[in-house]
Amino acid sequence: MHDILGHTLSVIVSLAGGAAGLTEAKPKRGAETLRIIADSGRGALAELRRLLAVVGEEPGSADDTPLAPQPGLADLEPLLDRVRGAGPRIALRTEGDLTPLAPGLQLAVYRIVQEALTNILKHAAPDTTAQVTVMAVESAGPTADDDTVHVTVEDTGPPRSHTAAFRSDDGRGLVGMRQRAALYEGSVAAGPNARGGWTVHARLRTTLSHRETHTA
């Protein structure tokens, strides 16, 4: 719930803050910003509906509209596009063979990236730059038992304020990332970097991808 609503509300608030002025000064840019806000809201509602269905709290709809599929690696670029609309310049790099990753593991990677980007929207200056890297690492041994996927999200800052430099929020985001990584015997580390920004690094085992209990 925190992943879905926290990220989307951060995007909407960041975009809405500048949309009013853009509609008059730069109508086309303002219209695009409003479109991103609407798309973000619709996407959050679809994901929330799917989550409620998973936990058994979503009543059947009158039109039996299919639930939105859970997001995966193919949805990272659209996710980055929504965040870019709020100001940050973000690049995505993938390395290694990511095609075998099971849907549950892809969802874990997506949510970790989503939460790290939410952190950037909350705490970094609007014109910050960031690099998202998703890398598959094969084990050196004869089996694939130690194959891993590494996720790194690094921004250059600067923080919005002195207090933001410590990224001192309620901590639920980092806890959520670590819980997701733990499902795949992984770990998450986060902290300030030498560039004046913040780095989140996650490592997850890919050989546990058969654990498809990760659905939200």
C-alpha positions as CSV (number, residue, x, y, z in Angstrom):
1,M,0.0,0.0,0.0
2,H,2.8,2.4,0.9
3,D,4.7,1.5,-2.3
4,I,1.7,2.2,-4.5
5,L,0.1,5.3,-2.9
6,G,3.3,6.9,-1.6
7,H,5.0,6.9,-5.0
8,T,2.0,8.1,-7.0
9,L,1.2,10.9,-4.5
10,S,4.8,12.1,-4.6
11,V,4.7,12.3,-8.4
12,I,1.3,14.0,-8.4
13,V,2.2,16.6,-5.7
14,S,5.5,17.3,-7.5
15,L,3.8,17.8,-10.8
16,A,0.8,19.7,-9.6
17,G,3.0,22.2,-7.8
18,G,4.2,23.6,-11.2
19,A,1.2,22.8,-13.4
20,A,-0.8,25.9,-12.6
21,G,1.9,28.3,-13.9
22,L,2.6,26.1,-16.9
23,T,-1.0,26.1,-18.2
24,E,-0.7,29.8,-19.0
25,A,3.0,30.3,-19.7
26,K,3.6,27.0,-21.6
27,P,0.2,25.5,-22.5
28,K,1.7,22.4,-24.3
29,R,4.0,21.6,-21.4
30,G,1.1,22.3,-19.0
31,A,-1.2,19.9,-20.9
32,E,1.5,17.2,-20.9
33,T,2.0,17.6,-17.1
34,L,-1.7,17.3,-16.5
35,R,-1.8,14.1,-18.7
36,I,1.0,12.6,-16.6
37,I,-0.9,13.4,-13.4
38,A,-4.1,11.8,-14.8
39,D,-2.1,8.7,-16.0
40,S,-0.4,8.4,-12.6
41,G,-3.7,8.5,-10.8
42,R,-5.3,5.9,-13.0
43,G,-2.3,3.6,-12.7
44,A,-2.4,3.9,-8.9
45,L,-6.1,3.1,-8.9
46,A,-5.6,0.0,-11.1
47,E,-2.7,-1.2,-8.9
48,L,-4.7,-0.6,-5.7
49,R,-7.7,-2.5,-7.1
50,R,-5.4,-5.4,-7.9
51,L,-3.9,-5.3,-4.4
52,L,-7.3,-5.4,-2.8
53,A,-8.3,-8.3,-5.0
54,V,-5.2,-10.2,-3.8
55,V,-6.1,-9.7,-0.1
56,G,-9.8,-10.4,-0.8
57,E,-11.2,-7.0,-0.2
58,E,-12.1,-5.9,-3.7
59,P,-15.8,-6.5,-4.6
60,G,-16.6,-7.7,-8.0
61,S,-17.1,-4.9,-10.5
62,A,-20.2,-4.5,-12.6
63,D,-18.3,-4.5,-15.8
64,D,-15.9,-7.4,-14.9
65,T,-13.0,-5.3,-16.1
66,P,-9.8,-7.4,-15.9
67,L,-7.3,-6.5,-13.2
68,A,-4.2,-4.8,-14.3
69,P,-1.2,-7.1,-14.5
70,Q,1.5,-6.7,-11.9
71,P,4.3,-4.5,-13.1
72,G,7.7,-5.9,-14.2
73,L,11.0,-4.9,-15.8
74,A,9.2,-3.8,-19.0
75,D,7.4,-1.2,-16.9
76,L,10.5,0.5,-15.6
77,E,10.8,2.9,-18.5
78,P,7.2,4.2,-18.2
79,L,7.8,4.5,-14.4
80,L,10.9,6.6,-15.1
81,D,9.0,8.7,-17.6
82,R,6.4,9.7,-15.0
83,V,9.2,10.7,-12.6
84,R,11.0,12.6,-15.3
85,G,7.9,14.7,-15.8
86,A,8.4,16.0,-12.2
87,G,11.9,17.3,-13.1
88,P,14.6,14.8,-12.3
89,R,16.7,13.6,-15.2
90,I,16.9,9.8,-14.9
91,A,18.7,7.2,-17.1
92,L,18.1,3.5,-17.1
93,R,20.8,0.9,-17.8
94,T,20.4,-2.9,-17.8
95,E,23.2,-5.4,-17.9
96,G,23.2,-9.2,-18.3
97,D,20.4,-11.5,-19.2
98,L,17.3,-10.4,-17.3
99,T,14.8,-12.3,-19.5
100,P,14.7,-15.4,-17.2
101,L,13.6,-13.5,-14.1
102,A,10.3,-14.7,-12.8
103,P,7.3,-12.3,-12.4
104,G,7.6,-12.2,-8.7
105,L,11.2,-11.2,-8.8
106,Q,10.6,-8.6,-11.5
107,L,7.9,-7.1,-9.3
108,A,10.3,-6.9,-6.4
109,V,12.9,-5.1,-8.6
110,Y,10.2,-2.7,-9.9
111,R,9.0,-1.9,-6.3
112,I,12.5,-1.3,-5.1
113,V,13.2,1.1,-8.0
114,Q,9.8,2.8,-7.5
115,E,10.5,3.4,-3.8
116,A,14.0,4.7,-4.5
117,L,12.6,7.2,-7.0
118,T,9.9,8.3,-4.5
119,N,12.8,9.0,-2.2
120,I,14.4,11.2,-4.8
121,L,11.1,13.1,-5.4
122,K,10.7,13.7,-1.7
123,H,14.2,14.7,-0.8
124,A,16.3,15.7,-3.8
125,A,16.2,19.0,-5.7
126,P,13.9,18.9,-8.7
127,D,16.7,19.2,-11.2
128,T,18.7,16.3,-9.8
129,T,20.1,13.6,-12.1
130,A,19.8,9.9,-11.3
131,Q,21.0,6.6,-12.7
132,V,19.0,3.4,-12.4
133,T,21.0,0.2,-13.0
134,V,19.5,-3.3,-13.1
135,M,22.2,-6.0,-13.6
136,A,22.1,-9.8,-13.7
137,V,25.2,-11.4,-12.3
138,E,25.9,-15.1,-12.9
139,S,27.7,-17.1,-10.3
140,A,31.2,-18.3,-10.9
141,G,30.5,-21.8,-9.8
142,P,29.2,-24.8,-11.9
143,T,25.6,-24.1,-10.9
144,A,23.3,-21.1,-10.9
145,D,22.6,-21.3,-7.2
146,D,24.3,-18.0,-6.5
147,D,23.0,-16.0,-9.5
148,T,21.9,-12.6,-8.4
149,V,20.3,-9.4,-9.7
150,H,21.6,-6.1,-8.5
151,V,19.6,-2.9,-8.4
152,T,21.2,0.5,-7.9
153,V,19.5,3.9,-7.9
154,E,21.9,6.8,-7.4
155,D,21.1,10.5,-7.5
156,T,23.4,13.5,-7.5
157,G,21.4,15.6,-5.1
158,P,21.5,18.3,-3.9
159,P,19.0,17.8,-1.1
160,R,15.9,20.1,-1.1
161,S,17.0,21.3,2.4
162,H,19.5,20.6,5.1
163,T,17.2,18.2,6.9
164,A,16.4,16.5,3.6
165,A,20.1,15.6,3.3
166,F,19.5,12.9,6.0
167,R,16.5,11.5,4.2
168,S,14.7,11.4,7.5
169,D,11.3,10.2,6.6
170,D,9.2,7.7,8.5
171,G,11.4,4.8,7.3
172,R,8.6,2.7,5.9
173,G,10.1,2.9,2.4
174,L,13.4,1.4,3.3
175,V,11.7,-1.2,5.5
176,G,9.5,-2.2,2.6
177,M,12.5,-2.5,0.2
178,R,14.3,-4.7,2.7
179,Q,11.3,-6.9,3.2
180,R,11.0,-7.4,-0.6
181,A,14.7,-8.2,-0.9
182,A,14.4,-10.7,2.0
183,L,11.9,-12.7,0.0
184,Y,14.8,-13.6,-2.3
185,E,17.5,-13.9,0.4
186,G,18.7,-10.4,-0.5
187,S,19.6,-7.2,1.1
188,V,19.3,-3.4,0.7
189,A,21.8,-0.7,1.6
190,A,21.1,3.0,1.4
191,G,23.0,6.1,2.3
192,P,24.7,9.3,1.1
193,N,27.2,9.1,-1.7
194,A,30.3,11.1,-2.7
195,R,28.3,13.1,-5.3
196,G,26.2,14.8,-2.7
197,G,23.1,12.6,-3.3
198,W,21.8,9.3,-2.2
199,T,22.4,5.7,-3.3
200,V,20.2,2.7,-2.9
201,H,21.7,-0.7,-3.7
202,A,19.8,-4.0,-3.6
203,R,21.0,-7.5,-4.2
204,L,18.5,-10.4,-4.7
205,R,19.0,-14.1,-5.4
206,T,17.5,-15.1,-8.8
207,T,17.5,-18.8,-8.1
208,L,14.6,-18.4,-5.6
209,S,12.4,-17.0,-8.4
210,H,10.0,-19.9,-8.0
211,R,8.7,-18.2,-4.9
212,E,5.8,-16.6,-6.6
213,T,4.1,-15.4,-3.4
214,H,5.1,-11.8,-4.2
215,T,2.0,-10.4,-5.8
216,A,1.7,-6.7,-4.8
